[in-house]
């Protein structure tokens, strides 16, 4: 299986390194992405959510055979945009502590903006569930690999048009929210999970840790992804 790994905010393709190695060892062809505006010296002006979606679509179009897209955090919105654009090419979508963003929604328009960029917030800017297993050593590693996120990715509205996206099987690897609570939100019609509730096949896998399992529990995350893309 071709597996496209989409990083969340402030992260590049290199953040997936331990997971990438494990997926390759399991026999998959892995594509860890550094999205536009997040490479060294790249201009972030004009880079938005759609820019990132189109970059992943271009990769999907260049690949022969089945593709699974994996999105972490804000990368889940990117993954879902790709599912909507290529529902006939994506065999599976995997959300890592994330989920699908509905049409007209934005990822997060409350983050502090500096020019055209969003710098990584200080540690105290995150909630306690997000910081589980985030030791000082792991946090320093996150700070070391973090790059500013283009502000437009957080604030540009999602654009969806093809309801065949609901036919693409979805797996949610949830780290900061227990499955029963997530199911409760889905059954109760909570807008945060409205798109997830409409998917025809959803599997939820708990991986209890903080919001960055690729840093805090990479081996467990890799095993969960392998399981998620295996029929």
N, C-alpha and C positions, 0 to 999 in steps of 0.2 A: 504494500500500500504506500502511495505517496502521501506523506503527512506534512502539511504546512503548519508551522508553529508561528503564531502571531503574538508578539509580546504586548503587554499592557503598557500603561503610561510610564514614561521615564526609562523604559527598558529597550534594549536592542536584541538582535538575534542571538548575541553571545550569552544573554541571560539564561538561555535554554541549554547551555552546554552539557551539563550532566544528564539531562533528560534526552538530549539529542543522541548522545553516545549509547544510552541504554536502548533507545528505539532502533538505532542502526544495528545494534547487537542482536535485536529481535528480528532482524531481516527486513526492516522497512527502509524506504528511501525518504530522508527527512530534509525539509527545507525550512530552516530557522531564519526568519526575516528580520532585517532592519528596515523599517518603513521610511518613506520619504520625509526629509526634514530632520531625521534623527542620526544621520551619519556625520562624521567629523567635518565641520565647516559648512554644512549644508544650510542654505537659506530656508527659514521657516515661514516667511511671509507668503500668504496665499495657500499654505498647506492646510487642508481640512479633512474631515472624516471621509469625504468622497475620494480625496486624493489617495488615502490609504486603502480604501476599498478597491479602487481601480488598479492599484499596484498589485494587489493580491489576485484580482481577476486576470491580469496579464500573465501572472505566473500559472494560474490554473489553465489558461488557454494554451500555454506552452508545454504542458505535461500530457503525455499519453496515459490512458488508464485511469483507474479510480483514484479519487483524491479525498482525503479527510482534512478538514480545516479545524485547527485547535486555537481558540482565542482565550487569552488570560486577561482578566479584569476588563479594561476598556477595549482590549482586543476582541472581546466577545461581540461588540457592536460591529466591528470590522468584519468578523467572520460571518455574522448574520447578513450583512450587506452583500457578501459574496454568495451566500446560499441563495438569496433572493435573485441575484443576477445570473447564477449558474445552477439552478436546482437540478438540472439533468446531468451535471458533472460532479457535484459534491455527493459522495456516498454517505458521509457521516459528518456531523458537526459536534465538536466537543467544547464545552464551556468550562474553563478553569476558574472557579470562584467568580463567575460572571454569568451573563445570560443574553438573550436576544433583545436588541433595542428596537422598539416599535417605530412605525412610520411617524415622522414628525418629532420624535424624541431627540434629546441631546444627552450625551454621556454625563457631563457635569459642567454646568455653567457657573458654579460657585467657587471654583478654585482661584487662587490668587494669580493674576496675570502680570507678567513683567514684559512689556513690549508685545512681541508676537509669540512669546513663549510662556510655558508653565514650568517653573522650577519645582523640583521635588520638595514637598513640604518638610518641615522639621518633624522629627519623630513624634513629638507631642501633638501634632496635627492629625494623627491617626487614632482610631478607637482601639480599645483594649482587645476586642476579638481579632482585629487585623494584625496585632502584634504578638499573638501567641507563638511561641518558639522563636521569636525574633530576638535572639541574644544580642548583646552589644557587638560581638564579632560579626554576626550575620548582618546587623544593621549597617555596620561600617562597610561591609562588602556591597550592600545595596547602594549606599552613598557613593562608593567608588565607581560603580558601573552605571550609575544613573546619568541620563542625559535629559536636557529640557525637552518637554513635550510641546509640539506646535499647538498654540492656543485654539486654532480653528478646529482641531480634531475633537476637542471637548465641547465646543459650542455650536458646531454646524449640525443642522437637523438631518436625521436619518431619512433616506428616500427609498421606499420599497414599492414594488409594483406587481410582483408575481406570487400569487397565492400557492403556487406549487412548492414554495419554501416550507410549507407546513408538512409536506410529504417526506422531507429529509429527516432521517432519524437523528435525534439529539441525545447527547449524554451530558449531564451536568456533574462535574466533579466539584463538590461543594466543601469548602474548608471552614468558612466563618458562619455558616447557617446550617443547623441540623436539618436533615431531610424532612422530618415531620412538620417543622415550621414552614419550610419551603412549599410542601404539599398543601398546607393549610392556606397559604397565600394564593396558590394556584386555584384551589377549589373555591376560595372566597372572592375571586375576581379582582385581586389586587393589581393595580395598573403596572406595577414593577415587573410582574411576571405574566402579563396578559398574553404576550406572544408565545411564551413557553407553554402556557396552558392550551393554546390552540394547536400546538404541534401534535401530529397523530401518533408519534412514538417518542416517548421521553423516558430516559432512565437516569436516576439520580444515584450518585456514588458519594458517600461521605469520606473525606480525607481530612480528619480534624487536625488543623494547624492554623497558622495565620494566613494572611492574604497573599503571601508569596511562596507557595509550596515548592516551586522550582528552586528556591533557595533554602527553605527550611526542611523539606522532605523530598528531595529530588528523586530518590529511588522509588519511593511509594507513588509519587506522581507519575513517573515513567511507567510503572506497572499498571496504574489505572488507565493511562492513555492506551497502552498496548491492549488491555482488555476492552476498552471502549471502541477501538477500531477493528476488533476481531469479531467476525460473525459467529 
